[in-house]
């Protein structure tokens, strides 16, 4: 289970921020919780939150908590194999309705699936995020981490332009803490 907590900072002039935790986080073990009662879950989170202040942190206020749903990212077989073989690190999408800061944020869980109707999937979390023109993205991210087969930036651009609609704005996000899960039928063939 992955959840995030919205925190009010000590300095009230700053915007509240989100802290993200998952069941693998060393600070908080969610295994003992069985969320059948949302009110109890909220109380447990609040108790934990109040007991985990940083040293020297005077105060902070718990604003809300929510369970985070995985971001589903369907990809082609070729792209899936790049991820599976640790050749591809960043996913690139045209910035828009589904692919923006509202849905793409650090530590959000991700499920990369080969197409829509297969059981072959890779899970991870979102790491670094870069938004802007493809040129700006290539300044911050080596093109081979987006298109591993490209020998040049120009060839990477050709491949991207053949897959994604042309745009002035894109979003690239890193997939970290990768856990590979292949379907039984795939591993037996």
N, C-alpha and C positions, 0 to 999 in steps of 0.2 A: 504494500500500500504506500502510496506517495501522497503527501499532503504539503500544503504551504500555509504559512501563518503571516498575516499582515501585522506589521509592527509600527507603532507610533514612536518616532525618535525622541530622544531627550530634548533636542532643539525643536520646539513646536513650529518654527518657521519652515522646517524642511518637510517634504512630502513623506508620507508613510512608505515603507518598503516591505518587500516580501522576503521571508526566509523560507527555504525549501528543505524538507527532510524526507527521507525515505526509509524503508525498513532496513536498509543496509547501513544507515548512518550510525556511526559509533556513539553519538550523543544520545540517541533515543531508540529504544528497542520496542517496536510496535507489535512484536510477536505475541505478547500477552493480551493484546486487545482484540476482542471480537466485536466488531461494530454492528451490533444489533439494535442498540439504543443510541441514536445520534446525540441526545442530551448528555449521556454518560461520556461519550467520546469527547464532546466539547469540554466537559469538566476535566477529564484526564489530560487533554492537551493544555488546558489553562494551568493546571498544577505543574505539569512538566515545564511549561514555558516560564513560569515564575521561579522555578528552581534552577534554571540554566542561564541566569544572567552572567555576562562576562565580568571578569574581575575589574573593578573600578566603574562599572556601569551603574549609575545611580538609580535610574528608573527607566522603564519602558512599559508601554501599555499594549496588551493583546487586543487587536481590533477584530479579527475574524480568522477562521481557518476553513480550508476547503480541500476536498480530495481532488487530486489532479488526474485527469484522464490522459491516456497516452495519445500522442500525435501519430496518426496513421499516415505512413508515407509509402504509397505504392511505387515500385520502380520496375524497370524491364529486367529480364533475366541477366543481361550483360552487366548492368549497373549493380544488381544484387550480388553477382559474383565478385565484382570489384570490392564491395564492402566485405563480403565473406572472406576474401583473401587478403584483407587489410591493405588494399591498394587505394581505396577511396576513403577520404576523411570527411569532406564537406559535401553537403547536399545544396544544390542551387535551384531556386525556384523564382519564377517571375513574381515580383511583389504584387499583392492584390488582396482580394477578399479573404481567402483562407491563409495566405502566406504573408503575414505581417506581425508586428510586435505583440498584438493581442494573443496570437496563437503560438508564436515562436519566441520562447523566452528561456533563459539559462536554467538548466537542471530539469526542464520538462522531460518526462519520459517519452521515448520515441519507439515506434514499432515499424521497421522497414520490412515490407513484404514484397516477394516476387509476384507482381501482379495483384489481382484482387481476390482470387479464389484458390489460393494455395495455402498450405500450412508451413511453407518455408519462410522463416522470418528471423530477423535480427533485431535485438532490443538494445537500447542504450539511452543516453540522456543528451540533451542539447548542451553543448559547451559554448564556444565562441560564436558570436553572431556578427555578421557584417551586412550592412544595407547600403545600397547605392548603385551607381552605374557599374557595368561589368569591368570597366577600366579601374574604378576605385576598388572594387573587390579584388581584382588581380594585384593591386598594389599591396593589399593587406594579407592576401592568401595566395600562395604559389599555385599556379594554374593546374599543376599535376595533382594537387590534393582535391581538385574538383573533377578533372578529366584525366585520369591516370595514364591513358594511352597516348595522350598528346605529347609530341616531341617539341612543339613550339606553341607560343601563346596564340599565334594566328590559327593554328590547327585546332586548338582548344576552342577558340571563338567560332570556327566553322561548325564544330560538333554541337556546341551550345545553341547556335542559331538554327541548326537542323532539328533540334528537339524542342526548345522553348520558343514561345512567341516573342518577337522583338519588343523591347521595352527600354525605357530610360532608367528603370529602377528594378533591382533584383534583391533577393535576400539569400544569403548563404549562411548555413549553420553547420557547426561541427557536431559530429556524433561521437560521444565519448562513452567510456565504460561499457563497451560492446559485449553483449552476450549473444552467442550464435546458437540458434535453434533450427535444426533442419527437420523436416518431416521424416518419419520412419521410412516411407517409401523411397525418399531420396537417398538416405544413407545406405539402403540395402542394394541400390542399383549401381 
